[in-house]
Amino acid sequence: MAIEIREINPHSKRELLRFVHFPIDTLYRDNTCYVPALVSDEMGTLNPRENPAFDFCESVYYMAYRDGKPVGRIAGIINRVVNERMGKREGRFGFVDFIDDNEVVDKLIEAVTTWAREKGMTQLTGPLGFTDMDPEGCLVEGFDQLSNQATIYNHAYYRVHFERLGFKKDVDWIELKIKVPEAVPEKMSRVSAIVKRRFDVDNVHYTSRKKLVADYGEAIFKLINKAYDSLFGYSPLTQKQIDHYIKMYLPFLPLDDISLIVKNEDKRLIGVGIAIPSMSRALIKCRGRLFPTGWYHLLRAFKRNDIVDLMLVAVDPEYQNKGVNSLLFTDLIPSFIKHGYKWAESNPELELNTKVLQQWDYFEREQHKRRRAYTKPI
């Protein structure tokens, strides 16, 4: 049967659920490494009424059908802020999944390419989301490794199809599996002590999430903007986005796994490290759904886990490459040990970002995943 491409109405809950459920219920149903997104989160991301990124983004969603059955999906995205900052006319493709079939892939990419051209774009790049808060990059190494809730998992054949269609490497990210040491490395402790004295900085801790949000909620995301500003395709968070993510994330993060570094003089935030117990196994069990029992699996993951995901590390550019990161890890490692974490998973890190990659030199580690953004003129 011929492939039929259908545009998805983002304001139709039924149609959007089909788009979100396709990889979970069809393509990766029996894959033990695929970790589904939390359905409610992905629905919110794709819904123009809920995602504040739509203040400066536009999108289109397509699904491919054969004989009435779904065989692929793709989103086309334009981020006007990034295009203006970079001087590009770039369309993005993301939320892309498909069976191993040339015709299916060709039709999906053709649909997004046509849409992007009609919008005046001259380049197509992906997989990318609306902003850096969304998963990005096609997995090209590590297909036998358990994924996590903040990254994309895909079959090995995705890369083959993108390259067959003329897409070239734009940038790579790598991910590391890091062994949690039995104690804070001695050298790191010494560096941390020196940095505290030299720059008059220290860690602050909270026992109240409400007070953490009140004191530093906004400052955390403004620091992320400052620290990540020069990274590949970064889309600065607007005030509306900051308010959205404060409500979405900070009230639920384990306080033991948040490390803040401030200047003693004025309590200005200059560094933040945020980790979270791995939700991977829980999300697999509940298939990305909170109800009827998904909440139980997710709650249990917070209490019993041997993997911790390093969601982000951000340091004020004024203090980068000066050992400030050591304060984050001398603070977090005792908490990791207390909670019984054996391994930490890094977030995707740009392969050329040596400033970040050098921070792992203190630890036993292995690079176990690599992902790639592809691009081509259209």
Secondary structure, 3 states (H helix, E strand, C coil): CCEEEEEECCCCHHHHHHHHHHHHHHHCCCCCCCCCCCHHHHHHHHCCCCCHHHHCEEEEEEEEEECCEEEEEEEEEEEHHHHHHHCCCEEEEEEEEECCCHHHHHHHHHHHHHHHHHCCCCEEEECCCCCCCCCCCEEEECCCCCCCCCCCCCCCHHHHHHHHCCCEEEEEEEEEEEECCCCCCHHHHHHHHHHHHHHCEEEECCCCHHHHHHHHHHHHHHHHHHHHCCCCCCCCCCHHHHHHHHHHHHHHCCHHHEEEEEECCCCCEEEEEEEEECCHHHHHHHCCCCCCCHHHHHHHHHHCCCEEEEEEEEECHHHCCCCCHHHHHHHHHHHHHHHCCCEEEECCEECCCHHHHHHHHHCCEEEEEEEEEEEEEC
